Amino acid sequence: MSLKVLKFGGSSVANKTLLFKVANIIINQYLSGNDIVAVVSAQGKTTNELVKKSQEINEFASAREMDVLLSTGEQASVALLCMAVEKLGFKAISLLGWQIGFGTDSEHQNARIKRLTTKRIRKELKKNNIVIVAGFQGINDWEDITTLGRGGSDTSAVAISAAMNADACVIYTDVDGVYDMDPNKFPNAKKFSKISYDFMLDLTASGTKVLNHRAVEMAKKYSVEIKVLSTFTENEGTIVSGRVHK
């Protein structure tokens, strides 16, 4: 069986209807004969809401405690998505960053991945489970929860793809690919069918938010080809790889 890593952003799992839509995307890929690892972000604007809650209590909260708080957003979304998959009649298991061995440094709120053990994921795949992983989070050498910074779930997905030599790494988002400008603001924006890692890094450096900058750096380092698709349409997306963009 081939292995596909599918990452879904917060807008893709923002409510009940979207959770079941994503569950069906995952199941369809599974029924096509693939092992599936789905990496999920916190629902909708949950992270912003958690930041707001923290500021109501302590505007100078420590970075460590912020990571403990912010990581709960992904914990909720993976559990809910797992429940949706189970409701549709398929086996799934949700796992947090520490459970799959995402080891990071100790730079709270902006941690970098140092290592990833894949033993637990492989064990669950052998049971024919769909594995649903909380993105954005890990654990440091002192067993403290860490987070990878905004957009860190992209990095989680690429890291798993690299460590497990996945056959595909697909990033589902609210746009149907990578554009030269924000298509929501500029109707004449040009979409790329293929784009190089270096050009994508230039775009992220200039403010494009479709992919996380660190995720693209990691994809380039480990030659992980990324496909960017929309959760909401069936349009052709954008492939990010070592090839020249067009």
C-alpha positions in Angstrom: 0.0 0.0 0.0 1.1 3.6 -0.6 1.3 6.1 2.2 -0.3 9.5 1.9 0.1 12.3 4.4 -2.8 14.7 4.2 -2.7 18.0 6.1 -5.9 20.0 6.8 -5.8 23.6 8.0 -8.1 25.2 10.5 -10.6 26.5 7.9 -11.0 23.0 6.6 -12.2 21.6 9.9 -13.9 24.7 11.3 -17.4 23.2 12.0 -19.4 19.9 12.0 -20.2 20.0 8.3 -16.5 20.6 7.3 -15.3 17.9 9.7 -17.5 15.4 7.9 -16.4 16.7 4.5 -12.7 16.2 5.5 -13.6 12.7 7.0 -15.0 11.8 3.6 -11.9 13.0 1.8 -9.8 10.9 4.1 -12.0 7.8 3.7 -12.0 8.1 -0.1 -8.2 8.2 -0.1 -8.2 5.2 2.3 -10.6 3.2 0.1 -8.3 3.9 -2.9 -5.8 1.6 -1.2 -3.7 4.0 0.7 -2.4 4.1 4.2 -3.4 7.5 5.6 -1.8 9.9 8.1 -3.9 13.0 8.4 -2.3 16.0 10.1 -4.8 18.6 11.5 -4.7 22.1 12.7 -7.0 23.7 15.4 -10.5 24.5 14.2 -11.1 27.8 12.6 -10.0 30.7 14.8 -9.5 28.6 17.9 -5.8 29.6 18.3 -6.7 33.3 18.2 -9.4 32.7 20.7 -7.1 30.9 23.1 -4.6 33.7 22.8 -7.4 36.1 23.7 -8.4 34.0 26.7 -4.8 34.0 28.0 -4.6 37.8 27.7 -7.7 38.1 29.9 -5.9 36.2 32.6 -2.3 37.2 32.2 -1.0 39.4 29.4 2.5 38.4 30.4 2.0 34.6 30.5 5.1 32.5 30.1 5.8 31.0 26.7 5.8 27.5 28.3 2.2 27.9 29.6 1.1 29.5 26.3 2.3 26.3 24.6 0.3 24.1 27.0 -2.8 26.2 26.3 -2.4 26.6 22.5 -1.7 22.9 21.9 -5.3 22.1 23.2 -6.7 23.5 19.9 -5.2 20.7 17.9 -6.1 18.1 20.6 -9.7 19.0 20.2 -9.7 19.0 16.4 -8.0 15.6 16.0 -10.4 14.0 18.5 -13.5 15.4 16.7 -12.2 14.4 13.3 -11.5 10.9 14.5 -15.0 10.7 15.9 -16.4 11.8 12.4 -14.4 9.0 10.7 -15.6 6.5 13.2 -19.2 7.7 12.7 -18.8 6.9 9.0 -17.8 3.4 9.8 -14.0 3.4 9.7 -11.2 2.7 12.2 -9.2 5.8 13.2 -7.0 6.9 16.1 -6.0 10.4 17.1 -2.4 11.0 18.3 -0.8 14.1 19.8 2.7 15.3 19.0 4.3 13.7 22.0 2.6 10.4 21.3 4.2 10.0 17.9 7.6 11.2 19.1 7.9 14.8 17.8 11.0 15.8 19.7 11.8 19.6 19.5 14.2 22.1 21.0 12.9 24.3 23.9 12.1 27.5 22.1 8.5 27.7 23.2 6.0 29.0 20.7 8.6 28.7 17.9 10.2 25.3 18.4 12.1 23.4 15.8 11.8 19.7 15.2 15.0 17.8 16.3 13.8 14.2 15.8 10.7 12.2 14.9 10.1 8.5 15.9 7.6 6.8 13.6 7.1 3.6 15.6 3.7 4.5 17.0 2.4 5.6 13.6 3.6 2.5 11.9 2.1 0.3 14.6 -1.3 1.9 14.1 -1.2 1.7 10.3 -0.5 -2.0 10.6 -3.8 -2.3 12.5 -5.4 -0.7 9.4 -6.2 2.5 11.4 -6.5 5.9 9.8 -4.0 7.9 11.9 -5.0 11.4 12.7 -2.2 13.5 14.1 -2.2 16.9 15.9 0.0 19.2 14.0 1.9 22.3 15.3 3.1 20.6 18.5 5.9 18.4 20.0 7.7 17.8 23.2 11.2 18.9 24.4 13.9 16.9 26.2 12.3 17.9 29.6 8.9 16.5 28.4 7.4 20.0 28.2 4.8 20.6 25.4 6.1 22.9 22.7 4.5 24.5 19.6 6.1 25.1 16.2 4.8 28.6 15.5 1.9 29.7 13.3 1.5 27.5 10.4 3.5 24.8 12.1 1.1 22.0 11.1 2.5 22.3 7.6 5.9 21.5 9.0 4.5 18.6 11.0 3.1 17.1 7.8 6.3 17.5 5.8 8.4 16.0 8.7 6.2 12.9 8.8 6.3 12.6 5.0 10.1 12.8 5.1 10.6 10.4 8.1 8.2 7.8 6.6 9.1 8.3 3.0 5.5 9.0 2.1 4.3 8.6 -1.5 2.4 11.9 -1.3 2.3 15.0 1.0 -0.9 16.9 0.3 -1.7 20.2 2.0 -5.4 21.0 2.0 -6.3 24.7 2.5 -8.9 27.3 1.6 -7.4 28.1 -1.8 -6.9 25.8 -4.7 -3.1 26.3 -5.1 -0.3 28.8 -5.0 -0.9 32.2 -6.7 1.3 35.1 -7.5 -1.1 37.3 -5.5 -4.0 36.6 -3.0 -6.8 35.4 -5.2 -9.4 36.5 -2.6 -8.2 40.1 -3.2 -7.0 40.0 -6.8 -9.4 38.3 -9.3 -6.6 38.3 -11.9 -4.1 36.5 -9.8 -2.2 33.8 -11.6 -2.1 30.2 -10.3 1.0 28.1 -10.7 0.6 24.5 -11.7 4.1 23.7 -10.6 6.5 25.7 -8.6 10.1 25.2 -7.3 11.0 25.1 -3.6 13.2 28.2 -4.1 10.5 30.2 -5.7 8.0 29.1 -3.1 10.4 30.2 -0.4 10.6 33.6 -2.1 6.8 33.9 -2.0 6.6 32.9 1.7 9.3 35.4 2.6 7.3 38.1 0.8 4.2 37.3 2.8 2.4 34.5 0.9 0.7 32.4 3.6 -0.4 29.3 1.7 2.5 27.3 3.0 4.7 27.7 6.1 8.3 28.9 5.3 9.9 26.3 7.6 7.8 23.5 5.9 9.1 24.5 2.5 12.7 24.6 3.8 12.2 21.1 5.2 10.6 19.9 2.0 13.5 21.1 0.0 16.1 19.6 2.4 14.4 16.1 2.2 13.0 16.4 -1.3 9.4 16.0 -0.2 7.1 17.0 -3.0 4.1 19.0 -1.8 0.7 19.2 -3.5 -1.5 22.1 -2.5 -5.2 21.5 -2.9 -8.4 23.1 -1.7 -10.7 21.4 0.7 -13.7 23.2 -0.9 -13.2 22.6 -4.6 -12.0 19.8 -6.9 -9.8 22.2 -9.0 -6.2 21.2 -9.9 -3.8 22.4 -7.3 -0.1 23.3 -7.3 2.9 21.0 -7.0 5.9 22.3 -5.1 9.1 20.4 -5.9 12.6 20.9 -7.1 11.4 21.6 -10.6 11.2 25.0 -12.2 8.0 26.8 -11.6 5.5 27.6 -14.3 
